[in-house]
Amino acid sequence: MIEFFKYNSNGNDFIILDSLDQSFDYLSKNPKTIQKLCTREFSIGADGLILLQKSLVADFKMKIFNSDGQEAFMCGNALLSLVKFINDFIDKNSSFIIETKAGIYKTFVNENKISFKSKLPQILKESMKVSVDNNRYELKMLNSGVFHGVIFVKNIDEIDVFKIGKKIRHLKEFETSGINVNFCEVVDDSRLKVRTFEKGVENETLCCSTGALAVSYSHFLKNENIKDLVLQYRGGEINTSFDKDEIKLTSEPTHAYRGYLKWIEG
């Protein structure tokens, strides 16, 4: 029997496997197994699967797979969920250094709130014009651990995020790396509403923390007097704050349940 844990951060949900003493590396070569585990109608169901591993350069290492079975460089909500899991079941420290494929992250635990610090996103394209169904959008492309496009809109609740986001995600301009597509509406200087279409999940997710970094930085560049932001997703809220060349992101991931699998295909 294999024990698994189910966590989510504002509805962006993950299966976590403790791989400190038991290797699940074979999953990297079995994307169909990950797809099956993440399919809600036939198995546990999740937006992704996380392996907690030992690290030679940090306290722990995170390996994250999207629900399509492909390994991702980074996922902010996965990192938040994993740190909550570590604090719940592995180690009660209030700070952890976590290795990811995108780099090393310092994380913090303050009761139910989990935070991590990230370097400022890299601007890849300051402004791109993209066209979908005879509508033109201005998109800023950034790397905040993974590639994100940020589009500021009005009346965000009326946007068909799945339809438009999917078409932008598959534009030839983004074929090489793929892209996550973030639609955001400014409520006021310190509050934004955000909706995200995520590659790998291939759908709108209830929250996206690497997207929150990209959106926060895009808004910050328009008004550098703003140091603290609240990003409102359909699944909940994320707080970001700026300090010199870093962004600190905070949310409240939760433990949903734990269970057991009879086996995982190897």
N, C-alpha and C positions, 0 to 999 in steps of 0.2 A: 504494500500500500504506500502511496506517495502523498504526503501532506501538502496541501496548497493553501494559500491565503488570498482572500479577495479584498482589495482596497480600491478606493476611488478618491479623486480630488475634484470636487465640484462636478461629479457625474462622469468624469473621464476615468474609466475603470480599468483595473489591471489584475491579472493573475500573478501572484508572486510565488516563486519556488526558491527555497533555501538551498543554495548550491555551494555552501561553505564546506560541507563534508561529503556531499554526493554530487557527482558530475552530471549535468544535463547538457553538456556541450554538443552532444549528438543532435540536439534540436536545431542547431544551426544548419544542419544538412537535411532537415526534415520540415520544410516550411508547411507542408500539408498537415502535419500533426499540429503545428501551432494554429493554423487556420481552423482546424477542427475544434481545438480547445476553446478558441475565441468565438466560435459560431454559437449565438445565443439559442437558436432553436434546437441544437443537437448536443450541446455540451455546456461547459460552465458559462461561457460568453464573456467577452471583454474587448476593449479597444486595443489591448496589447498584453504581452507576457513579459515579466521581469525575472531575471536570474540574479540573485544576490551571491556574489563571488568574493573570494579572497583577492587582495591586491598587494603588489610589491611596493607600491608608491603612495598608497593612501590607506585609510582605515578599512574601506570596503570598495568593491567594484560593482557597478551596475551594468548588466547587459540587457538591452530592451529590444523586443521584437514587436513590430506592428501586427495588427490582426491579419494582414496578408501573408505573414510568415517571414517577412524580410527584416533583418536587423536594422535598427535606426541608430544614428549617431548620438542622438540626445532626445529626451522628452522630459520637460519640466515637471509635469504632473506625475510622471512615473518616478522621478527623483523625489518629489515631495512624499509620495505614497510609500516609497521604499524606506525613506528615513523614518517615517511614522512606524512602519513595520519593525525596523531595527530597534527603535526605542521601546516599542511595545513588547517585543519578544527576545531580543538579542542583547541589547546593551542600553542602559539607562542614562548614558552620558547626554549632555545638552548640546554637544557639537560633534560633527563628524566630517571627515574629508572623504569625498566619494569620487572614485575614478569612473569616468565614462569614456566612450569612444570619441567624444567631442572635446574632452579635456577634464581637468580636475575642478571640483566644486566644493566650496566650504558651505556646510549646512548647519542649521541651528534648530533647537527644539525649545519652545517656550510654552509649556502646558500643551494645549491642543494645537497651537500654531507652529507650523513648520516653515522655515525660510531657507533660501539659498542665495548666495551672491554670484553674480555673473559679470563678466567683462561687458562693456558696451557692445551692442550688435554692430556688425560690419555692414556698411552700406554698399551694396553691389551695383544697384542702379538707382540713381536719385529720382528719376521720373520716367516711367514707361507708359505709353498709350496702348491699351489693349481693347479689342473690340469683340463683343459677344452679342449676337442677335440684334445687330444694328445699334447697340448701345456702346459708347466708349467710356472707358474707366482709366483714371490715372493711378498707376500702381508704383509704389516704392518697393524695391526688392532688397531684403536684408538677410544676413546670416546671423542668427541668434542661437547657434548650436545646430540648427537645420535651416533650410532656406524658407523664407516667408515673404509673401507679397502682402502689402498693406494698402487698403483702399478706403478712403474716407467717403462716407455716403450720408445722405439724409434719409429719414424714415427706414431705419435698418430692419424693423420688424416686417416690412413689406418685401424685403429682398428674398428671392428664391436662392438661398445659399447653396443648396445641393446642386441645382441646375447650373447656375452661373459659375459657382466655384469649381465644379467639375470641368466645365469647358475651359476655364482659365488654366486650371491645373494641367490640362493636356494640350495647351497651345505649343506649337513647335518651338517657340522661344525657350520653353522650359523642359524640353525633352530629355536633355542630358542629365539633369539633377532632380527634376521634379520640383514642385513648390507647394507649400501650404498657402491658402488664400484667406486673408483676414479682412472682414468688412467691419468698419468701426464708425460710430456716430458720436460726436462730441456733445455731451449733455451740458457740461460746463468745463472750465479750465482744468478742474481736478477730477473729473469723472467722465468715463467713456463707456459706451455700450459696444460690445464686441461679439461677433459670430465668426466661426472659423470652419473652413472645409479643410480636412487633413488628408494629405496623401498617406498611403499605407492603410489607413482606415477606409479611405475612399468615401467619406461621408462627412456631414457636419457633426462635430463632437460638441458636447455640452460645455467644454472648457479646454483651453490650450495655453500652457504656461510659457513655452518658447514663443508662441504667438503673442502673448502678453508682453514679453520683453521687446519684441519687434514693434508692436503697437505703441507701447509706452515711450520708446526711444523716438519713434516717428513724431509723436505728439510733443515730446520734450524739445525737439529741434525747432518747433514752431514757437515755443515759449519757454525759454531756459530758466525763467523765474520759478516755474513749477517744479517742486522737488518731490512731491508725493502725489500719487495717483490711485484712484479706485477704478478697476476695470470690472464691469458688470457683464457676466456671461449668463447664458440661460441656466447653467448649473450652479451658479453662485458667484462670489466676488473674489478678486485677487487684488492685493495691495502691492504697489511697487514704489520704491523710493530711490532717489539718485544721490550718490556720494562720490564726487570726483569722477573717476573712470569706471565706476561700478554701478550696477543696479541690484538692489536687494528685493527679492520677490517673496511674498508671504501669503499663505493660505491655510486652510484647515482640512487636510485629508482625513478620511475616516476608514476604520476597519469595518467591513460589512459582515464577513463570516470566514470561517475556515472549514476545510473539508478534506476528503481523501479520494484519490484516484486509484483504481485497481492497477492500472498500468499506463505507461506512456510509450508509444511506439519508438523503438530504437533502431 
